[in-house]
Amino acid sequence: MPANGRRHASLDKRPWGNAYPSGMVVNTLCSQEVVADATREAWLWTTCDDCNAEARRVAEAVQGAPRLSV
């Protein structure tokens, strides 16, 4: 999610689709509260290193969690 000149990651609920609309305040995985920027140019910004590291940690934890069968 682009904000503050970087692409961040968040676990906040997205109100529509797979994105946060411009102007929405979002809590990031790097412990910041930022305002989303959903413009095309913003998606070209570099990724926040702290969000990237935390997103990878979260993904690894999810992959290692036991799955329930239904």
Contacts in CASP RR format, 6 or more apart in sequence:
PFRMAT RR
TARGET T0000
AUTHOR 0000-0000-0000
METHOD contacts of the structure
MODEL  1
MPANGRRHASLDKRPWGNAYPSGMVVNTLCSQEVVADATREAWLWTTCDD
CNAEARRVAEAVQGAPRLSV
1 7 0 8 1.000
1 8 0 8 1.000
1 9 0 8 1.000
1 10 0 8 1.000
1 19 0 8 1.000
1 20 0 8 1.000
1 26 0 8 1.000
1 28 0 8 1.000
1 34 0 8 1.000
1 36 0 8 1.000
2 8 0 8 1.000
2 36 0 8 1.000
2 37 0 8 1.000
2 38 0 8 1.000
2 39 0 8 1.000
2 42 0 8 1.000
2 43 0 8 1.000
2 45 0 8 1.000
3 26 0 8 1.000
3 28 0 8 1.000
3 34 0 8 1.000
3 35 0 8 1.000
3 36 0 8 1.000
3 37 0 8 1.000
3 42 0 8 1.000
4 32 0 8 1.000
4 34 0 8 1.000
4 35 0 8 1.000
5 37 0 8 1.000
5 42 0 8 1.000
5 45 0 8 1.000
6 45 0 8 1.000
6 46 0 8 1.000
6 47 0 8 1.000
6 48 0 8 1.000
6 51 0 8 1.000
7 42 0 8 1.000
7 43 0 8 1.000
7 45 0 8 1.000
7 46 0 8 1.000
7 47 0 8 1.000
7 48 0 8 1.000
7 51 0 8 1.000
8 26 0 8 1.000
8 28 0 8 1.000
8 29 0 8 1.000
8 30 0 8 1.000
8 32 0 8 1.000
8 34 0 8 1.000
8 48 0 8 1.000
8 51 0 8 1.000
9 28 0 8 1.000
9 29 0 8 1.000
9 48 0 8 1.000
9 51 0 8 1.000
9 52 0 8 1.000
9 54 0 8 1.000
9 55 0 8 1.000
10 20 0 8 1.000
10 26 0 8 1.000
10 27 0 8 1.000
10 28 0 8 1.000
10 29 0 8 1.000
10 51 0 8 1.000
11 27 0 8 1.000
11 29 0 8 1.000
11 58 0 8 1.000
12 20 0 8 1.000
12 26 0 8 1.000
12 27 0 8 1.000
14 20 0 8 1.000
15 21 0 8 1.000
15 24 0 8 1.000
19 36 0 8 1.000
19 38 0 8 1.000
20 26 0 8 1.000
20 36 0 8 1.000
20 38 0 8 1.000
21 36 0 8 1.000
21 38 0 8 1.000
22 35 0 8 1.000
22 36 0 8 1.000
22 37 0 8 1.000
22 38 0 8 1.000
22 39 0 8 1.000
23 35 0 8 1.000
23 36 0 8 1.000
23 37 0 8 1.000
24 35 0 8 1.000
24 36 0 8 1.000
25 33 0 8 1.000
25 34 0 8 1.000
25 35 0 8 1.000
25 36 0 8 1.000
26 33 0 8 1.000
26 34 0 8 1.000
26 35 0 8 1.000
26 36 0 8 1.000
27 33 0 8 1.000
28 34 0 8 1.000
28 48 0 8 1.000
28 51 0 8 1.000
29 50 0 8 1.000
29 51 0 8 1.000
29 54 0 8 1.000
29 55 0 8 1.000
29 58 0 8 1.000
30 48 0 8 1.000
30 50 0 8 1.000
30 51 0 8 1.000
30 54 0 8 1.000
31 50 0 8 1.000
END
